Amino acid sequence: MKFKNVLLIVAISSGSALASVWGYSKFAHKDFVAIQSESKVPANYAGFFDGNIANSPVNIDFTQAASTSVQAVVHIKTKIAAQKVSNELPRSNNRNRGGLDDWFDQFFNFGPQMIPEQRASGSGVLISDDGYIVTNNHVVSDQNGGVAGEIMVTLHNKKTYKARLIGKDPSSDIAVLKIDGTGLPYLVYGNSDDVKLGQWVLAIGYPLTLETTVTAGIVSAKGRSIGINERQTRGTNVSPVESFIQTDAAVNQGNSGGALVTTDGKLIGINSAILAPNGTYAGYSFAIPVNIAKKIVNDIVEFGDVQRGYLGIQYASNLSEDQMKELGVKEDEGVYVSAVPTDGGAYAAGIKKGDIITKVNNTPVSSGIEMSAQIAGFRPNDKVQMSYLRGGKEYNTTVTLKGKVSAVEVMNAAGDIIGAELSNLDSKKAEEYDVAGGVVVKKITEGGKLSETKMDEGFVITSVNGKAIKSIDELSKILNSAVGTVKLEGFYPGFRGSYTYPLDLTN
């Protein structure tokens, strides 16, 4: 009896199981949809390699590009001779020193001190078989606007040469050296305009105390501006040029001036800077695009100086949200023109103050530095296509670039903005007035901006909006980017006290 019960239970269980399987296959399975088919690729598949596995990043070979490039990347070592410096306090502070201080100095024989000899190193790239080398200006600089007294170059094969400077361009941080040799290995120029985000690149140089080093990464961004070249152009009438290729290839001190190359070994950039919040490499390195570098190199080799074309446009940068709203400028829309000197190419082409430059040579621009980077590829008398907005409508024009701006033109540019004839304060007068420098308002133009203030002729401008200025060039740079009302501060020779004059630049 018990055996029959067991058989009955087994039979019922088996039947239930079979019924469940049949019911699932008949009804429930219909609610599931196959996401992918093993035999067919959907039409909307995001195929990174277009079905060609040979193009997959895992199969990219860096060895040929690396072995070729290291032969043409050189180690640059510089030496700056020891210098005498005086520990004498500035004149303004000497008045507070008493006889005891003088006796103290004499007793301990305080006098001129010595800055010891300085040595530095960087990298460079051979670009011809007869020894021309491109590197960074800051690699061969003496940090005072000059050049290191001795520059030695060591090739990958350990041969060492004494190099001479052919020319330099602080605005782009490019310098050209020459060593005497023939049949030297060199890198072939690529086209940096064709570089794409995510593209694999190699950085070659001599970082830290290491010998030739190759690192790999991808292109993280293009057209980057980090404001680093502005330091090298202070006190000049040349705008900094920055349109960096950003990569995550490991770059450290000593890599400056080295090569950024493609996986087929072509030079697309000169490594120039890193962004290191903690003082060490943090994954952000920047290279000068080779299309900018080769134009500057060719100018230096052919003419001894950069043949830079000038637009004749002064632009406003770092506009606040209120200023953009007041001017009707949208963020990243273009470059707001704050002034157009009458003797420039832009003025002849019909561009006016208040226009917004949107494209240069059919390339969109959203900042003054991006605009300068585009112009850096042209020479005087070249014709450049430009697009600009005026009253919400887009216009196109052709600008014929001018040659280098003279000191007189720089003075006139600042004078045109505020409506005055200006001159730099004489150094002897500056010492007499106990100031570092300034700009003298020699004559106020009737109907100009300054004529709307209570300023009198003879006033010496020493600061704008609290920022000290020592020359017309420094005044021009501040006014170029100023919008709305600025405060001119200074003094009248022979009168005590300082004076401030608000100056409205809006209209």
C-alpha positions as CSV (number, residue, x, y, z in Angstrom):
1,M,0.0,0.0,0.0
2,K,2.7,2.3,0.9
3,F,4.6,1.4,-2.4
4,K,1.5,2.4,-4.4
5,N,1.3,5.8,-2.6
6,V,5.0,6.5,-3.4
7,L,4.4,5.7,-7.1
8,L,1.4,8.0,-7.2
9,I,3.3,10.9,-5.7
10,V,6.1,10.4,-8.2
11,A,3.7,10.3,-11.1
12,I,1.9,13.5,-10.0
13,S,5.2,15.3,-9.5
14,S,6.5,14.3,-12.9
15,G,3.3,15.4,-14.6
16,S,3.4,18.8,-12.9
17,A,7.0,19.3,-14.0
18,L,6.2,18.5,-17.6
19,A,3.2,20.8,-17.6
20,S,5.3,23.7,-16.2
21,V,7.9,23.3,-18.9
22,W,5.3,23.1,-21.6
23,G,3.5,26.2,-20.2
24,Y,6.7,28.2,-20.0
25,S,7.7,27.4,-23.6
26,K,4.2,28.1,-24.8
27,F,3.3,31.3,-23.1
28,A,6.0,32.9,-20.9
29,H,8.9,32.7,-23.4
30,K,7.1,35.0,-25.8
31,D,7.6,38.0,-23.5
32,F,11.4,37.9,-23.9
33,V,13.1,39.6,-26.8
34,A,16.6,38.9,-28.0
35,I,18.8,42.0,-27.6
36,Q,21.6,40.9,-29.9
37,S,21.8,38.3,-32.6
38,E,24.9,36.2,-32.7
39,S,24.9,36.2,-36.5
40,K,23.9,39.7,-37.4
41,V,25.1,43.2,-36.2
42,P,22.2,45.7,-35.8
43,A,22.1,48.7,-38.1
44,N,22.4,51.1,-35.1
45,Y,25.4,49.4,-33.6
46,A,28.1,51.9,-32.4
47,G,31.0,50.1,-34.0
48,F,34.3,51.7,-33.0
49,F,36.4,49.8,-35.5
50,D,34.0,49.4,-38.4
51,G,34.4,45.7,-38.0
52,N,38.1,45.9,-38.7
53,I,39.8,44.4,-35.6
54,A,43.2,45.4,-37.1
55,N,42.4,49.1,-36.3
56,S,41.7,48.3,-32.6
57,P,43.9,50.3,-30.1
58,V,45.1,47.0,-28.6
59,N,46.9,46.3,-31.9
60,I,48.6,49.7,-32.3
61,D,52.3,49.2,-32.3
62,F,54.4,52.2,-30.9
63,T,57.8,50.6,-31.4
64,Q,58.6,51.9,-34.9
65,A,57.5,55.5,-34.1
66,A,59.4,55.4,-30.8
67,S,62.6,54.0,-32.2
68,T,62.6,56.5,-35.1
69,S,61.7,59.6,-33.0
70,V,64.3,59.1,-30.2
71,Q,67.1,59.5,-32.8
72,A,66.0,63.0,-33.6
73,V,65.1,64.3,-30.1
74,V,68.1,65.9,-28.3
75,H,69.1,66.8,-24.8
76,I,69.8,70.5,-24.2
77,K,71.9,71.7,-21.3
78,T,72.4,75.4,-20.5
79,K,74.7,77.3,-18.3
80,I,74.1,80.8,-16.9
81,A,77.2,82.5,-15.5
82,A,77.4,83.8,-11.9
83,Q,76.1,87.3,-11.6
84,K,76.7,90.1,-9.1
85,V,73.7,91.7,-7.5
86,S,73.5,94.5,-5.0
87,N,71.8,94.1,-1.7
88,E,71.2,97.9,-1.6
89,L,67.6,98.7,-0.7
90,P,65.4,100.6,-3.1
91,R,65.6,104.3,-3.0
92,S,62.2,104.7,-1.3
93,N,63.4,102.5,1.6
94,N,66.8,104.0,1.9
95,R,65.4,107.2,3.4
96,N,64.3,105.2,6.5
97,R,67.8,103.8,7.1
98,G,69.8,105.5,9.9
99,G,73.4,105.9,10.7
100,L,73.4,102.6,12.8
101,D,72.3,100.7,9.7
102,D,75.1,102.2,7.6
103,W,77.7,101.4,10.3
104,F,76.3,97.8,10.5
105,D,76.6,97.4,6.8
106,Q,80.2,98.7,6.7
107,F,81.3,96.6,9.8
108,F,80.1,93.4,8.2
109,N,81.2,94.6,4.7
110,F,77.8,94.1,3.1
111,G,78.0,94.9,-0.6
112,P,77.3,93.3,-3.9
113,Q,76.3,89.6,-3.6
114,M,76.7,86.8,-6.1
115,I,74.1,84.6,-7.7
116,P,75.9,81.4,-8.3
117,E,76.2,79.8,-11.7
118,Q,73.0,78.2,-12.8
119,R,72.5,75.1,-14.9
120,A,69.3,73.8,-16.5
121,S,68.3,71.2,-19.1
122,G,65.5,70.5,-21.5
123,S,64.8,68.8,-24.8
124,G,64.8,69.8,-28.5
125,V,63.9,68.3,-31.9
126,L,66.1,68.1,-34.9
127,I,64.1,69.3,-38.0
128,S,66.8,69.1,-40.7
129,D,69.8,67.0,-41.5
130,D,72.2,69.9,-41.2
131,G,71.5,70.6,-37.5
132,Y,68.5,73.0,-37.1
133,I,66.8,72.3,-33.8
134,V,63.4,73.6,-32.5
135,T,62.9,73.9,-28.7
136,N,61.1,76.2,-26.2
137,N,62.2,79.7,-25.6
138,H,62.2,79.1,-21.8
139,V,64.6,76.2,-22.2
140,V,67.4,78.5,-23.4
141,S,66.4,81.7,-21.6
142,D,68.4,83.2,-18.8
143,Q,65.1,84.1,-17.1
144,N,65.8,87.8,-17.6
145,G,64.7,88.1,-21.2
146,G,68.2,87.1,-22.5
147,V,69.8,83.8,-23.5
148,A,71.9,81.4,-21.5
149,G,75.6,82.0,-22.0
150,E,76.3,78.4,-23.0
151,I,74.0,75.9,-24.8
152,M,75.2,72.3,-25.3
153,V,73.3,69.7,-27.3
154,T,73.6,65.9,-26.8
155,L,72.2,63.5,-29.4
156,H,70.7,60.1,-28.6
157,N,74.0,58.5,-29.8
158,K,75.8,60.5,-27.0
159,K,77.6,62.9,-29.4
160,T,77.7,66.4,-27.9
161,Y,77.7,69.7,-29.9
162,K,77.9,73.4,-28.9
163,A,74.8,75.1,-30.2
164,R,74.2,78.7,-31.2
165,L,70.9,80.5,-31.1
166,I,69.4,81.4,-34.4
167,G,66.4,83.3,-33.0
168,K,63.5,83.1,-30.5
169,D,59.9,84.1,-30.1
170,P,58.7,84.5,-26.5
171,S,55.1,85.0,-27.5
172,S,54.9,81.4,-28.7
173,D,57.7,80.1,-26.6
174,I,59.6,78.9,-29.6
175,A,63.4,79.1,-30.1
176,V,65.6,77.8,-32.9
177,L,69.2,76.5,-32.4
178,K,71.8,75.3,-34.8
179,I,74.6,72.7,-34.4
180,D,77.3,72.0,-37.0
181,G,76.7,68.6,-38.6
182,T,75.5,66.8,-41.7
183,G,73.5,63.7,-42.3
184,L,71.8,64.1,-38.9
185,P,68.5,62.3,-38.2
186,Y,65.4,64.5,-38.1
187,L,61.6,64.3,-37.7
188,V,59.2,65.0,-40.5
189,Y,56.4,67.6,-39.9
190,G,52.9,66.2,-39.6
191,N,49.7,68.3,-39.8
192,S,48.5,69.4,-36.3
193,D,45.2,70.6,-37.8
194,D,44.3,67.0,-38.6
195,V,44.9,65.8,-35.0
196,K,41.7,64.3,-33.5
197,L,40.5,63.8,-29.9
198,G,41.3,60.4,-28.5
199,Q,44.2,59.9,-31.0
200,W,47.2,58.1,-29.7
201,V,50.4,60.2,-29.4
202,L,53.9,59.7,-28.1
203,A,55.9,62.3,-26.0
204,I,59.7,62.0,-26.3
205,G,62.2,63.9,-24.3
206,Y,64.7,64.0,-21.4
207,P,62.6,64.4,-18.2
208,L,64.1,64.9,-14.8
209,T,67.5,63.3,-14.7
210,L,66.7,60.5,-17.1
211,E,68.0,59.8,-20.6
212,T,65.7,59.5,-23.7
213,T,62.2,58.7,-22.5
214,V,59.1,57.8,-24.5
215,T,55.6,58.0,-23.0
216,A,52.2,57.4,-24.6
217,G,48.8,59.0,-24.2
218,I,45.9,60.3,-26.1
219,V,44.9,63.8,-27.3
220,S,42.7,65.1,-24.6
221,A,41.8,68.5,-26.1
222,K,42.8,71.0,-28.8
223,G,43.1,74.8,-28.8
224,R,43.8,75.0,-25.1
225,S,44.9,78.4,-23.6
226,I,46.5,78.3,-20.1
227,G,48.0,81.8,-20.0
228,I,51.5,80.6,-19.6
229,N,53.1,82.6,-22.5
230,E,51.8,85.9,-21.2
231,R,54.6,86.0,-18.7
232,Q,57.2,86.0,-21.5
233,T,55.5,88.9,-23.4
234,R,55.1,91.4,-20.6
235,G,56.6,94.7,-21.5
236,T,56.3,94.1,-25.2
237,N,53.7,95.0,-27.8
238,V,53.3,91.4,-28.9
239,S,50.3,89.3,-27.9
240,P,50.9,85.8,-26.5
241,V,50.1,82.9,-28.9
242,E,48.5,79.8,-27.3
243,S,46.5,77.1,-28.9
244,F,47.9,74.0,-27.2
245,I,47.3,70.3,-27.9
246,Q,46.5,68.8,-24.5
247,T,47.5,65.2,-23.9
248,D,47.7,62.8,-21.0
249,A,51.1,61.5,-22.0
250,A,53.4,61.7,-19.0
251,V,55.5,64.9,-19.3
252,N,57.8,66.3,-16.5
253,Q,60.5,68.9,-16.1
254,G,63.1,68.4,-18.8
255,N,60.5,67.3,-21.4
256,S,60.1,71.0,-22.5
257,G,61.1,71.4,-26.1
258,G,60.7,67.7,-26.9
259,A,58.6,66.0,-29.5
260,L,54.9,65.0,-29.6
261,V,54.6,62.5,-32.5
262,T,51.9,60.4,-34.1
263,T,52.0,56.6,-34.1
264,D,53.5,56.8,-37.6
265,G,56.4,59.0,-36.3
266,K,55.4,62.4,-37.6
267,L,56.0,65.5,-35.5
268,I,52.7,67.2,-34.5
269,G,53.8,69.3,-31.5
270,I,56.5,70.7,-29.3
271,N,56.0,69.8,-25.6
272,S,55.9,73.0,-23.6
273,A,54.1,72.8,-20.3
274,I,52.3,70.7,-17.7
275,L,49.5,71.6,-15.3
276,A,50.7,70.3,-12.0
277,P,48.6,71.5,-9.0
278,N,50.8,69.6,-6.6
279,G,54.1,70.3,-8.3
280,T,54.3,67.0,-10.1
281,Y,52.7,65.5,-13.3
282,A,49.0,65.2,-12.8
283,G,47.9,64.0,-16.2
284,Y,47.7,67.3,-18.2
285,S,50.5,68.2,-20.6
286,F,50.5,70.8,-23.4
287,A,52.2,71.0,-26.7
288,I,52.6,73.8,-29.3
289,P,50.9,72.6,-32.5
290,V,53.5,72.0,-35.2
291,N,51.6,74.1,-37.7
292,I,52.3,77.2,-35.5
293,A,55.8,76.1,-34.7
294,K,57.0,75.5,-38.3
295,K,55.8,78.9,-39.5
296,I,57.7,80.6,-36.7
297,V,60.8,78.4,-37.3
298,N,60.8,79.2,-41.0
299,D,60.5,82.9,-40.3
300,I,63.4,82.8,-37.9
301,V,65.6,80.8,-40.2
302,E,64.8,83.0,-43.3
303,F,64.5,86.4,-41.7
304,G,66.1,86.2,-38.3
305,D,62.8,87.2,-36.7
306,V,59.1,86.3,-36.8
307,Q,57.2,87.9,-39.6
308,R,53.9,88.3,-37.8
309,G,50.8,89.8,-39.4
310,Y,48.8,92.2,-37.3
311,L,45.0,92.5,-37.5
312,G,44.8,95.9,-35.9
313,I,42.1,94.9,-33.4
314,Q,42.0,95.5,-29.7
315,Y,39.7,93.1,-27.9
316,A,38.1,92.7,-24.5
317,S,38.8,89.5,-22.5
318,N,37.5,88.1,-19.3
319,L,34.1,89.9,-19.6
320,S,31.9,89.5,-16.6
321,E,28.3,88.2,-17.0
322,D,27.0,91.7,-16.4
323,Q,29.3,93.1,-19.1
324,M,28.3,90.4,-21.6
325,K,24.7,91.1,-20.9
326,E,25.2,94.9,-21.3
327,L,27.1,94.4,-24.6
328,G,24.8,91.7,-25.9
329,V,27.6,89.2,-26.0
330,K,26.8,85.5,-25.5
331,E,29.4,83.2,-23.8
332,D,31.8,81.6,-26.2
333,E,30.1,83.5,-29.1
334,G,33.3,85.3,-30.3
335,V,35.8,88.0,-29.6
336,Y,34.4,91.5,-28.6
337,V,36.2,94.3,-30.4
338,S,36.9,97.1,-27.9
339,A,38.9,99.4,-30.3
340,V,40.0,99.5,-34.0
341,P,43.1,101.7,-34.7
342,T,42.5,103.6,-37.9
343,D,45.9,102.6,-39.4
344,G,45.2,98.8,-39.1
345,G,44.1,96.3,-41.6
346,A,40.8,95.6,-39.7
347,Y,39.8,99.2,-39.9
348,A,40.4,99.2,-43.7
349,A,38.3,96.1,-44.0
350,G,35.3,97.8,-42.2
351,I,35.5,96.2,-38.8
352,K,34.3,98.5,-36.0
353,K,34.3,98.8,-32.2
354,G,31.4,96.6,-30.8
355,D,31.7,94.0,-33.5
356,I,32.1,90.4,-32.4
357,I,34.7,88.3,-34.3
358,T,33.4,84.8,-34.8
359,K,35.7,83.2,-37.3
360,V,39.3,83.7,-38.6
361,N,40.2,81.9,-41.8
362,N,36.9,79.9,-41.5
363,T,37.9,78.6,-38.0
364,P,35.6,79.6,-35.1
365,V,37.2,81.6,-32.3
366,S,35.8,82.4,-28.9
367,S,38.8,84.2,-27.2
368,G,41.4,86.7,-28.1
369,I,44.2,84.2,-27.7
370,E,42.4,81.8,-30.1
371,M,42.2,84.6,-32.6
372,S,45.9,85.4,-32.1
373,A,46.8,81.8,-32.6
374,Q,45.0,81.7,-36.0
375,I,46.8,84.9,-37.1
376,A,50.1,83.5,-36.0
377,G,50.2,81.3,-39.1
378,F,50.2,84.3,-41.5
379,R,52.7,87.0,-42.5
380,P,52.3,90.7,-43.3
381,N,50.3,91.4,-46.4
382,D,48.6,88.0,-46.3
383,K,44.8,88.2,-46.8
384,V,42.6,86.5,-44.1
385,Q,38.9,85.8,-44.2
386,M,37.0,86.9,-41.2
387,S,33.4,86.7,-40.0
388,Y,31.9,89.0,-37.4
389,L,28.5,89.8,-35.8
390,R,27.1,93.4,-35.9
391,G,23.6,94.0,-34.6
392,G,22.9,90.3,-34.5
393,K,23.7,89.8,-38.2
394,E,26.8,88.0,-39.5
395,Y,29.1,89.7,-42.0
396,N,32.2,88.4,-43.9
397,T,35.2,90.4,-44.9
398,T,38.8,90.0,-46.0
399,V,41.6,91.7,-43.9
400,T,45.0,92.4,-45.3
401,L,47.4,92.0,-42.4
402,K,49.9,94.7,-41.6
403,G,53.5,94.4,-40.5
404,K,54.9,94.7,-37.0
405,V,53.4,97.6,-35.0
406,S,55.9,100.3,-34.2
407,A,56.3,101.9,-30.8
408,V,54.6,105.1,-32.2
409,E,51.6,103.0,-33.3
410,V,51.3,101.5,-29.8
411,M,51.3,104.9,-28.3
412,N,48.7,106.1,-30.7
413,A,46.6,103.0,-30.0
414,A,46.4,103.9,-26.3
415,G,45.9,107.5,-27.1
416,D,43.1,106.8,-29.5
417,I,41.3,104.8,-26.8
418,I,41.3,107.6,-24.2
419,G,41.6,110.6,-26.5
420,A,45.1,112.0,-25.6
421,E,48.7,112.4,-26.6
422,L,50.8,110.3,-24.3
423,S,54.4,109.7,-23.4
424,N,56.3,107.4,-21.1
425,L,57.5,109.1,-17.9
426,D,61.3,109.7,-18.0
427,S,63.3,107.4,-15.8
428,K,65.1,110.3,-14.1
429,K,61.8,112.0,-13.4
430,A,60.3,108.7,-12.1
431,E,63.2,108.5,-9.6
432,E,62.7,112.1,-8.7
433,Y,59.0,111.5,-8.0
434,D,59.8,108.3,-6.2
435,V,57.6,106.1,-8.5
436,A,58.4,103.0,-10.6
437,G,57.1,104.7,-13.8
438,G,54.0,106.0,-15.4
439,V,52.4,107.6,-18.5
440,V,52.3,111.4,-18.9
441,V,49.1,112.9,-20.4
442,K,50.8,115.5,-22.7
443,K,47.7,116.7,-24.5
444,I,44.0,116.0,-24.2
445,T,42.1,115.7,-27.4
446,E,39.0,117.8,-27.7
447,G,35.9,115.6,-27.9
448,G,37.9,112.5,-26.7
449,K,37.2,110.4,-23.6
450,L,39.5,112.3,-21.3
451,S,38.0,115.6,-22.2
452,E,34.8,114.3,-20.5
453,T,36.7,114.1,-17.2
454,K,38.2,116.8,-15.0
455,M,41.7,115.7,-15.7
456,D,44.3,118.4,-16.7
457,E,47.2,118.0,-19.0
458,G,50.4,117.0,-17.3
459,F,48.8,114.3,-15.2
460,V,50.9,111.2,-14.7
461,I,48.9,107.9,-14.8
462,T,50.4,105.3,-12.5
463,S,47.6,102.7,-12.2
464,V,44.3,101.6,-13.8
465,N,41.7,100.0,-11.6
466,G,44.3,99.6,-8.9
467,K,46.8,97.8,-11.2
468,A,50.2,99.6,-11.5
469,I,51.4,100.6,-15.0
470,K,54.8,101.9,-15.9
471,S,54.5,102.4,-19.6
472,I,52.2,103.2,-22.5
473,D,52.4,99.5,-23.6
474,E,51.1,98.3,-20.1
475,L,48.4,101.0,-20.2
476,S,47.3,99.8,-23.7
477,K,47.1,96.2,-22.6
478,I,44.8,97.0,-19.7
479,L,42.6,99.4,-21.8
480,N,42.4,96.8,-24.6
481,S,40.5,94.4,-22.3
482,A,38.6,97.0,-20.3
483,V,34.9,97.5,-20.8
484,G,32.6,100.1,-19.1
485,T,34.1,102.5,-16.6
486,V,37.8,102.4,-15.4
487,K,39.6,104.4,-12.8
488,L,42.8,106.2,-13.8
489,E,45.0,107.0,-10.8
490,G,48.1,109.1,-10.6
491,F,49.5,112.5,-9.6
492,Y,50.4,116.0,-10.8
493,P,54.1,116.8,-10.6
494,G,54.7,119.5,-8.0
495,F,51.5,118.8,-6.2
496,R,50.9,116.6,-3.2
497,G,48.5,113.7,-3.1
498,S,47.1,111.3,-5.6
499,Y,44.0,111.8,-7.8
500,T,41.5,109.4,-9.4
501,Y,39.5,110.0,-12.5
502,P,36.6,107.7,-13.7
503,L,36.8,107.1,-17.4
504,D,33.8,105.8,-19.3
505,L,34.8,103.5,-22.2
506,T,31.3,102.3,-23.0
507,N,30.5,104.4,-26.1
